[in-house]
Amino acid sequence: MIHLEMTKRQRLETVFSGGKPDRPPSLGGWIAAPQLILAISGSSEQDYLNDPVGTALLAYQKVNIDGLIDIFTTRSVDAYRNSDSDNYVKAINEMSYDDVVDAVEGLPSPDEYEDIFDFEVEYSKFRDQLIATQERCGDMVYMPGQWGAGAGASWYNSYGYENYFALIGLRPDLAAKLFKIGGAEGRNRSKMIAKAVREGIFPKAVLLGEDICTQRGSMISPRFLEEHYASALSYGLEPLLEVGCRPVWHSDGDVRELIPMLISCGIEGFQGFQPECGMLIEEIAKIRTRNGDKLLIFGPISVTTELPVLSPSEIRQRVRHAAEVCKDEADLAFCTSNTINPDVPIENLLAMYDEIQNLT
């Protein structure tokens, strides 16, 4: 029998629809260390400074990535990730708690957020950016994470950690208002993704989610989230589910106690997996969606306990193990648990990508 090799788009579309591809696809875009990009692409530092996106795309092409969930770039070749002292302000906020209360009380209602959203204008910008970047990506499928879709719960970005969590404890009514606003904003974003899916410029799976868990579990009471957040998330996900676009939840930390709620809201997959937090692929792969279907897994290669510390042969074994675990239990697209930083040896990175190509 002749074994026909799929295109990258066919491979991804097959997995997203629950089918069996010629091999599991790979998702990239999260190499956050420019020196690794340069080593893979064979480019110079000046090449990167002149065109960081183009240089990164060359590296992903060389390791035969199927899809891109982001294209990380930095301001210099000596930096990594995309945060520094100038823009990382989540933990520091000049607003007092009383200021935050006044600000949230003064926010428009969730219905008003939907009414004032100019869908056509925003969608035109969204569509143009997708098409322009896809042209640069060539045969790699550009499917950037959509962190605004679904429903926002990480309002510490706006008000600071202390103020936000104090608000949840002292004014649950205002926290509930923020969740509903997050659901309204998330639904607007989901509507744009859904239209892009119908037009064939976005695949039928999307990475989204909220960083609301630490390595010890949820930062917010699961009971509180079920009471005040779940309905907003369900509402925000509806447009995606209506067009068959599978929402995949980015799972930093220990998300296990929130999985039943997330599944009930319509989440159909998970990305991430920190085994040191108990997020084990062997267990997560057995979970089913609310419709009884297999989960869609973006993962599960760890950037904490595997890629930086194991040997290349051990990395290859972890790739094969993940493929075997998910073979009959889950739909798998290989991805790392988070960004790939300078502590990852280039030999391990290349071993991971190479072993994915060897799978059938």
Residue pairs with C-beta under 8 A, 6 or more apart in sequence:
3 22
3 360
4 22
5 22
6 14
6 21
6 22
7 139
8 25
8 65
8 66
8 67
8 139
8 140
8 141
9 139
9 141
9 203
10 21
11 21
11 22
11 23
11 25
11 66
12 25
12 66
12 67
12 141
12 143
12 203
12 205
12 333
13 203
13 204
14 20
14 21
15 21
15 24
15 25
15 296
15 331
15 332
15 333
16 203
16 204
16 205
16 246
16 296
16 331
17 204
18 293
18 294
18 331
22 360
23 356
23 357
23 359
23 360
24 323
24 326
24 332
24 333
24 334
24 356
24 359
25 66
25 67
25 333
25 334
26 63
26 64
26 65
26 66
26 67
26 333
26 334
26 335
26 353
26 356
27 65
27 66
27 67
27 68
27 69
27 298
27 333
27 334
27 335
28 60
28 63
28 65
28 67
28 68
28 69
28 140
28 335
29 56
29 60
29 65
29 68
29 69
29 70
29 71
29 72
29 144
30 69
30 70
30 72
30 335
30 336
30 338
30 339
30 340
31 37
31 40
31 56
31 59
31 60
31 72
31 339
31 340
31 349
32 72
32 74
32 80
32 81
32 82
32 339
32 340
32 341
33 80
33 340
33 341
33 342
33 344
34 48
34 52
34 73
34 74
34 76
34 77
34 78
34 79
34 80
35 77
35 342
36 59
36 340
36 342
36 344
36 346
36 349
37 43
37 48
37 55
37 56
37 59
38 44
38 45
38 47
38 48
38 55
38 59
38 77
39 346
40 59
40 62
40 63
40 346
40 349
40 350
41 47
41 55
41 56
41 58
41 59
41 62
42 62
43 55
43 58
43 59
45 77
47 55
48 55
48 77
49 76
49 77
52 73
52 74
53 71
53 73
53 136
54 136
56 71
56 72
56 73
57 71
57 136
57 137
57 138
57 140
60 68
60 140
61 138
61 140
63 350
63 353
63 354
64 353
64 357
65 140
65 353
66 140
66 141
66 333
67 140
67 141
67 142
67 143
67 203
67 333
68 137
68 140
68 141
68 142
68 143
68 144
69 143
69 144
69 145
69 207
69 298
69 335
70 144
70 145
71 133
71 144
72 81
72 82
72 339
73 82
74 80
74 81
74 82
80 339
80 341
80 342
81 339
81 341
89 160
90 156
90 157
90 160
90 161
91 160
91 161
92 160
93 159
93 160
93 162
93 163
95 103
95 159
95 160
95 163
96 163
97 162
97 163
97 166
97 167
100 159
100 160
100 163
100 164
100 167
101 167
101 171
101 174
103 159
104 167
104 171
104 174
104 177
104 178
105 174
107 177
107 178
107 181
108 116
108 181
110 177
110 180
110 181
110 183
110 184
111 184
113 181
113 184
113 185
113 188
114 184
114 187
114 188
117 185
117 188
119 188
119 191
119 192
122 188
122 192
123 192
123 195
126 192
126 196
127 196
127 199
127 201
130 142
130 144
130 196
130 201
130 202
131 201
133 142
133 144
134 141
134 142
134 201
141 203
143 202
143 203
143 205
143 206
143 207
145 206
145 207
145 208
145 250
146 189
146 190
146 193
146 206
146 207
146 208
147 208
147 209
147 210
147 250
148 185
148 186
148 189
148 208
149 186
149 189
149 190
149 193
149 206
149 208
149 236
149 237
149 240
149 247
150 183
150 186
150 189
150 190
150 208
150 209
150 210
150 233
150 236
150 237
150 247
151 179
151 182
151 183
151 185
151 186
151 187
151 210
151 229
151 232
151 233
151 235
151 236
151 237
152 178
152 179
152 181
152 182
152 183
152 185
152 186
152 210
153 179
153 182
153 210
153 212
153 220
153 225
153 229
154 210
154 211
154 212
155 164
155 178
155 182
156 163
156 164
156 165
158 164
159 167
165 219
165 220
167 174
167 175
167 178
168 175
168 220
168 224
172 224
172 228
175 224
175 228
176 228
179 228
179 229
179 232
180 232
182 232
182 236
183 231
183 232
183 233
183 235
183 236
184 232
184 235
184 236
185 236
186 232
186 233
186 235
186 236
186 237
187 235
187 236
187 238
187 239
189 236
190 236
190 237
190 238
190 239
190 240
191 239
193 202
193 206
193 239
193 240
193 245
194 239
194 240
194 242
194 243
194 245
196 202
197 203
197 204
197 240
197 243
197 244
197 245
198 243
202 245
203 245
204 243
204 244
204 245
204 246
205 245
205 246
205 248
205 269
205 296
205 333
206 240
206 245
206 246
206 247
206 248
207 248
207 250
207 271
207 298
208 247
208 248
208 249
208 250
209 248
209 249
209 250
209 251
209 271
210 250
211 250
211 252
211 253
212 218
212 219
212 220
212 225
212 258
213 219
213 251
213 252
213 253
213 254
213 255
213 258
214 253
214 254
215 253
215 254
215 274
215 276
215 277
216 253
216 254
217 253
217 254
217 256
217 257
218 225
218 255
218 257
218 258
220 229
222 257
222 258
222 261
225 258
225 261
226 261
230 261
230 264
230 265
233 262
233 265
233 266
234 264
234 265
234 266
237 247
237 265
237 266
237 267
238 266
240 246
240 247
240 266
241 247
241 266
246 268
246 269
246 296
247 266
247 267
247 268
247 269
248 267
248 268
248 269
248 270
248 271
248 296
248 298
249 255
249 262
249 267
249 269
249 270
249 271
250 271
250 272
251 270
251 271
251 272
251 273
251 279
252 272
252 274
252 338
253 274
253 277
254 274
254 277
254 278
254 279
255 262
255 270
255 272
255 279
256 278
256 279
259 270
259 284
259 287
263 287
263 288
263 289
263 290
264 290
266 290
267 289
268 289
268 293
268 295
268 296
269 295
269 296
269 297
269 298
269 331
270 284
270 295
270 297
270 298
270 299
271 297
271 298
271 299
271 335
272 279
272 298
272 299
272 300
272 337
272 338
273 279
273 280
273 281
273 284
273 299
273 300
273 302
273 337
274 302
274 304
274 305
274 337
275 281
275 300
275 302
275 305
275 306
276 302
276 304
276 305
281 297
281 299
281 300
281 322
281 325
281 326
282 325
284 295
284 297
284 300
284 330
285 295
285 297
285 325
285 326
285 329
285 330
286 329
287 295
288 294
288 295
289 295
294 329
294 330
294 331
295 330
295 331
296 330
296 331
296 333
297 326
297 330
297 331
297 332
297 333
298 333
298 335
299 322
299 334
299 335
299 336
299 337
300 322
300 337
301 307
301 315
301 318
301 319
301 322
301 334
301 335
301 336
301 337
301 352
302 336
302 337
303 336
303 337
303 338
303 339
303 340
303 341
303 344
304 337
304 338
306 314
306 315
306 318
307 315
307 336
307 340
307 344
307 348
307 349
307 352
308 341
308 343
308 344
308 345
308 348
310 318
310 348
311 348
312 347
312 348
312 350
312 351
313 351
315 348
315 351
315 352
315 355
316 351
316 352
316 354
316 355
319 334
319 352
319 355
319 356
319 359
320 355
320 359
322 332
322 334
323 332
323 359
326 332
334 352
334 356
340 349
